[in-house]
């Protein structure tokens, strides 16, 4: 086949259809120096990719669902930004042998690679995203990956890692290196992970959801022992019951005069000892403790026999602070918890936003399952007063001696469940607001917060 006669050589983009995957590309591709995008999809005749230097202007390379591809070696491609090698289930050897100054995204999801070499990692100085999701044979990721200053997203979910600590325990944080972006690490469904040890750099967000064997997270143990004072900005501990039981037991041993003996109280006491910066965490728990400054049941929602309803449920609170109230080392904690029955009756019920004196303090502007309420778990959000005061000041408002709080959730009811009794259609669960203060000033504050009422801000009915 005269392949070169069938493709315009001046194109900057080419998509190679599956039918050509079993044919030699021939000399036609060798002279296509202007190519910027190449896609090879379901090309089952491709077994090895070893030399791409003939495409010096390549920006985007996508090779997917090539059932026979076993080896990829990438040389110097100074303009390559995106390298997509996902869903090549036989790909077991991957190597980078030259500087990749422009590469931002590397996706090896669903491949058979066993490790990434430190030498390959060293060539990815400007990498932003690394996706190793569902690499079932992956056993080792070098700690040098945390030396990538621009790395912001590391996805190791659904990997069969033996232990997380073995990969990173030898690393030490380098205070002399400046990292430019927050790092999100996803180890969700890594069923063999028993410990997440210290990382070589600060982690902004950690998703350890459904790591059922997880027993220890160094970050949380260090907070308990007083070695650290800041939580990760976001942490998902869904299903981590062994870890949370261990933490609750240790908290109960070290802290006296807790208001009750429940695991939820012990865990809240641990998390809310970090007063300087805001954070959000989801963890196993069945209720909001009675000592929380103010709490309320979710209550009934609008429901129709004929349509699905989507809208906002707003819970309103009023906080009055005395004139001599000191704002330092204090903040507000917001909690929510849904009971089991609610999961099946609603398409979703999740945190949406928080307003204080008409100013938005926190909101969700994208579809994010982290903020969806899940039965048998507690969702906690903490914001320090110095952050609240700054946000109010930016809107021209004084410090909040009187706080009018709107705690908002987004909901969608399902018409299919209209046949249930009104009691069973009610949203089961609760939310609450707590004024967090240092232990020596009285952790459990009463009388400052009053619930006002809740409102429904209903949107147009939908048939989704």
N, C-alpha and C positions, 0 to 999 in steps of 0.2 A: 504493500500500500504506500503510495506517495503521500505521506502524512503532511509534508510541508505545503503541498498544493491545495490542501483543504482548509488551511487556517490562515487568516490575514496576519502577516508577520509584524505589522505595525501596531497591533492591538496592545493595550496596556493591561488587559484582563482577559483571561481565558478560563472557561469551565470545560473540563474534559469529561465527556459523557461516559457512563459505565461500559458501553460497548467497545470503547477504545482501550480499556484497561488491560486487555489481554494482548495488545499489539505493541511492538517496539515503537517508541516515540520517534526514533530515527534522527537523522541529521537536521531535520526541520527545526526541532526545539533547540538545537545547539546554538543557533544564530538569533534566537529570540531574546536578545538582551534587554529589550524594552518591557518585557513582561513584568507586571507588578502584582498580579493575583493569579494563583494556580489552585485549582480544586481537583482532587482525585477522589471520587466517591464510588465505592463498591467496585474498585478495580482489582479483581481477584487474581490477576496475573502478576501483580507487583509483589515481589518478595523482599526487595532490598532497595533502599534509597541511600546513596553514599556520596554523591557529588552534585551539589547545586550551585557551584561557583559560576556556572555558565549563565546564571540569572542574577547578576549583581544588583539589579534594581528591584528585586522581589520585595514586596511589602507584606503580603498576606499569603501564607501557604497552608492549605487545608487538605489533609489526607485522612479520610474516614471510611470505616466499614470495608477496609481492604482485608479480606479474610486470610490471605496468605502472607501479608507483610510481617516480617520478623525482625528486621533491623533497619534503623535509621541513624545515619551519621550526618551531622550538619556542620559545614565548614564556615568560613568567614562570609557572612551576609550582613553587611553593615546597615542595610536599609530595612531589614525584616522586622516588622512590628508584632505580627501575630503568627504563632506557630501552633496549628491545631492538628493533633494526632489522635484524637479521641476515638474510642470504639473500634480500634484495631486489636482484636482480642488475642492475636498471636504475636503481637509486637513485644519482644522480650529484651531487645538490646537497643538502647538509645544513648547517643553520645554527641557532645558538642566539642569541636576541636579548634575553635577559633573565636575571637571576640565577636559578640553580638550586641553592639552598642545600642541599637535601637529597639531590641526586643522587649516588649511590654507584657505580653501574654503568652504563656506556655501551657497547653492543655494536653495532658496525657491520660485523661479519664478513661477507665475501662480497658487499659492495656495490661500486658503481662510482665511489665518491668519489675525487677526485684530490688533495684536500688538506683539512686542518682549519685554519680560520682562527684567528689568534691571539686575535681578539675572542671567538670561541666558547669557546676554551679558558679565557679569563679569567673566564667565568661559572661555571666548574665547580670552585669552590674546595675542595669537600669530596669530589671524585671519588676513588674507591679503585681501580676497575678500568676500564681502557680496552682494548677488544678491536677491533683493526683487522686481524685475521687474514684472509689471502687477499683483501685489497683490491688487486687486480691493477693497477689504474690509479693507485694512490697514489704520488705522487712527492715529497710534501713533508709533513713533520710539524714544526710550529714548536717551537723550543727552549723556548718558554715552558711547554711541557707539564711540564718538570722543575721548574717553580716551584710546581706543585700539591703542597702540603705533605703531603697524605694519600694521594697516589697510591702504590699498592703493587704493581700489576700492569699492565704495558704489553705487549700482544701485537701484534707486527708481523710474525709469522711468515707465510711464503708470500707476502710482498709483493714486487713488482718494483721495489725501490728502486734508484736509480742508484748512489749511494754513501751510506754512513751518515755519513761525515765531513762532507759538505756541509750536512747538517741541523744539526749540533751544534758544528762547529768554531768558530763565533763565540761560543759560550757560555763562561762562566767560572764556576767554583764560587763560590758566595756563602757564606762562612763565617759570616755573621751570620744566616742563615735556619735555623731548626730544623725538621728533617723528622721526622715522628713514626713512620713505619713504614719497614721495609726495602723496597727497590724491586727487583722482578723484571722484567727486560727480556727478551723472547723475540723473537729475530730468526731463528729456525730457518727454513731453506730460503729465505732471501732470497738468491737465486742471483747477483744483481748486486752485492751488497755486497762491496767490496774493502777497506774500512777502517772500523773502529769507533773514532772519535776520543774525546776526553775528553767525558764527560757534565757537565752543569751541576750534578750532585749525585752523591753516592756511590751505587754500584750494589751491592746485596746479592747478586744472582744474575743471571747472564747465560747464556742458552741460544743459542749460535751454531752449534748442530749443523747439519751439512749445508750450511754456507755455503762451498761448494767454492772460490769465487773469493776468499775472504777472505785478505788478505795481511798485515794489520797490526791489532793491537789496542793502543791507546795505553796502556791499563792495564799490559799485560805489558811493553811497551817501556820504560815508566817504571820498572818494577821492575828491569829489567835494567840501566838506567842509574843506579840508585840514587836516583831522584826519589820513589819510593814504596816502602813496606815492607809493605803489606798486600794480600793477594789478595782477590778477591771471595769471599764465603763459599761460593758454588757457581758452577761454570763448566763448561759443556758445550762441548767443542771437537770433537765427533764429526765425522769427515770433513774437518776443517780441515788437510789435509796441507800445503798451500802455506804457510799461516801457521806451522805447527809446524816445518816445514823451515827457514823463514826465521829463526825464533827460535833453533833449535838451532845454525844456522850462526853467528849473532851471539854466542851464548853461548860457543861454541868459540873465537871470536876474542878475547873479553874475559877468559875464565877459563882459567887454566893448571892443569896437574896434575889434570885430570879423570881418573878411573880408567879410562875407555875412551873410544872415539871415537863411540859410538852416539848417535843422536838422542834416544833415551829417557833416557840418562844426562844429556845436556845439558839436556833439558827438566826432569827431576827436580831438577837442580842449580838451575835458575831458580826453580821453584815453591817448593822447600824453603829458599830464602834468606829467605822470609817466615816468621819464627819466632814472631811475637807473637800471632797469632790463628789459629783453626782454619779450615780450608777443605776443599773437595772439588772435584776436577777430573777430567774424562774427556778423554783426548787420544789421538791415533794412536800405536800402538806394539805390538810383537809379543812382548815378553818383559819380565820383571823382571830387572834387571842382577844379575850375580854378586856385586857389591860390597854389595848389600842385606844388612843384618845377618843376617837369617834368611829363608829362602824355602822353599816346599815345593810339590810338585805336588798337584793336587786329589784324585787317586786315584779308585778305583771307588765307585759309588753303588749302593744297593739297587735291584733291578729285578725286575719280575714279568712273566710272559707274559700275565696276565689283567687286571691293574689298573694304574692310574697311581699312583705314590707321591709324596707330598708330605711334606717334612720340613725339618729343619735340619742342615747339616753344620757342625760346630764344630771349628776348628783351635786347638790350645792351645799357648801359648808361656809360658815362664818367664823373667823378667828379674831379675837380681840387680845392684843398684847398690852401689858402695862407700859406706862411711859418710860420707866427705867429698864426696860427689857434689853439685855445685851445680846446682840446677834451673833457674836463670834462662836464658832464651834457648835453651831446649831443648824437645824434644817427641818424640812418636811418630808415625811415618808408616806407614800401612797401604796395601798395594797388592794389586791383583788383576788378572788378565789371562786371557782365555779364547781358545782357539784356534778356528779356523774350523769344524772338524768338530762342535764342541759346539753350535753354534747350532741345528742341525736335529734333534738327538736329545733336546732338553729343551724343555719348555714355558717354563721359565725357570730361571735360576741367578743370584741377585743378592745383594748385600750386605743383611744383615738387622740385625745389632747387634754391639756391642763391649762386653765386660764386663772390668773390671779389679778383681781381688780381690772379686768378687761384686757389684760396683756397675756399673750400666748407664751407660756413658759416651756412647754414641750408639746410636740405634735408628731404624728406619723403622716408623712406625705407620700409614702409608697406602700405597696403591698408587702407586708413583712409578717411572716408567720410567728416571729418571736413574740409579738405582742398579742397573739391570739390566746385567750384563756383556755386552759386544758384542765379537765377534771382531775382532782387529786393533787393539784399543784397550786402553789401560791406565787403570784406575780408581785414583785416589790420594786418600787421606783423611789429613789432618794435624790433630793436636790438641796444643797446647802443654802442658807439664807443670803450669804454674800453673792451667790449667783442670782437669786431672786431680786435682790436689791439692785444689782447691776442692770438686769433686764428692765426693771421698772424705771430706773433712772434714764435709760436710753429712750424710754417713751415719755419722759418728762414728768414722772410720778415720784413722790417721796417714798422713803422706807415704809413698809406695810404695817403700820400700827393697827390697822384694820384690814384684814385679808378677806375678800370675797372670792371664794374658790369655786370654780366649775370643773368637776372631774368627769370627763366625757368618755363614753364608750360607743363604738359603732356596732350595730346589730343588724341581722337580717333574719326574719322569721320565714318558716317554710309552710306553705299552704297545705302540704301533704299531711301535716300533723294537727290540722284543725279538729280532727275527730277525737283527739285526746280531751280529757276533762280539763276544765279551766285550771285546776290545781296543778295538773301535770304539765300544762303548757307554760306555766310560770317559770321564769328563769330562776333556777336554784343556785344560790351562792350569795356572796356579799362583797362589799368593798369598804375601805376605811381610810382615815387620815390620822396621822400621828405626828405630834411635835417632838422632835428628837433633840435631846439635850445630853451633855456629859453626865456621867454617873454621879459626880459630886454635886450636881445642881438639880438632881431629881430626874431620872430617866422617864418616869411615867407621869406625864402631866395631865391633870384633870381640870376642867372648868374653862379652858381656853377656847375649845372648839365646840361649835354647835352646828348640828345638821339643820339645814333650812327645809329643803324639799327636793324632789327630783322632777325633771321635765322630760318630755319626749319631743324631739325635733324631727318630725317624720318627713322623709323624702317621698318622692312619687312612688306609687306601687310599681312593682316589677314582676314580670312573669319568668324571671331567670330560675 
